[in-house]
Amino acid sequence: MLEVRTAAHNGSVEVEVADTGAGIPREHIHRIFDPFFTTKSQWPWHRLGLSVSYGIIKEHAGKIDVRSTPGKGTSFHVEFPAAKKAVHV
């Protein structure tokens, strides 16, 4: 099951994406945003998604936090500062 929640608090916009999947083992959690990190035997260039996402979030002054419990699921919490005016008109 996948759950997506959004909220606005104190000048920030928040998005949380949570699943009830297999979770991420503790020994891997600190590396999931590293380019090419994978526990799979596929070609490494297939594993850029989280690294690219992390870069985009940081480029927009955002924060990301991940929590995972093996066997219960994973949640990603992303927070951005709310824009006061349109960036591109």
C-alpha positions in Angstrom: 0.0 0.0 0.0 1.2 3.5 -0.8 0.1 6.6 1.1 0.8 10.2 0.1 0.1 13.1 2.5 0.6 16.8 2.1 0.5 19.7 4.5 1.5 23.4 4.9 3.0 24.5 8.2 4.9 27.7 9.3 6.0 28.8 5.8 6.8 25.3 4.5 5.2 22.8 2.3 5.5 19.1 3.3 5.0 15.9 1.4 5.2 12.4 3.0 5.2 9.2 0.9 4.9 6.0 2.9 4.6 2.4 1.8 4.0 -0.9 3.5 6.8 -2.7 1.6 9.8 -4.7 2.7 11.6 -1.7 4.2 15.2 -0.8 4.0 17.8 -2.6 6.2 19.5 -0.3 8.7 22.9 -0.9 7.3 21.8 0.5 3.9 19.7 3.5 5.0 22.7 6.0 5.1 23.7 5.1 1.5 20.4 5.1 -0.3 21.0 8.7 -1.7 24.5 7.8 -3.0 24.8 7.7 -6.8 24.7 4.2 -8.2 24.1 2.5 -4.8 22.1 -0.7 -5.1 21.7 -4.0 -3.5 20.5 -5.5 -6.8 22.7 -7.1 -9.4 21.4 -4.8 -12.2 23.6 -2.3 -14.1 24.4 0.6 -11.7 23.1 3.4 -14.0 19.6 2.1 -13.3 20.0 3.3 -9.7 20.2 7.1 -9.9 16.6 8.0 -8.9 17.1 8.7 -5.2 20.4 10.5 -5.8 18.9 12.7 -8.5 15.8 13.4 -6.3 18.0 14.3 -3.3 19.9 16.8 -5.5 16.7 18.4 -6.8 15.3 18.7 -3.2 18.5 20.3 -2.0 18.7 22.7 -5.0 15.3 24.0 -4.0 16.3 24.6 -0.3 14.4 21.5 0.8 15.0 18.7 3.3 14.4 15.0 3.1 14.1 12.5 5.8 13.7 8.7 5.5 12.5 6.3 8.1 12.3 2.6 7.5 11.4 -0.5 9.5 12.4 -3.8 7.8 9.3 -5.9 7.2 6.9 -2.9 7.8 7.7 -0.3 5.2 9.5 3.0 4.5 8.4 6.7 4.6 10.0 9.7 3.0 9.3 13.1 4.4 10.1 16.1 2.1 9.9 19.7 3.2 10.3 22.8 1.0 10.0 26.5 1.9 6.7 27.9 0.6 7.2 30.3 -2.3 6.0 33.8 -1.7 5.7 34.6 -5.3 5.9 32.7 -8.6 9.5 31.7 -9.6 8.8 31.7 -13.3 6.2 34.0 -14.8 
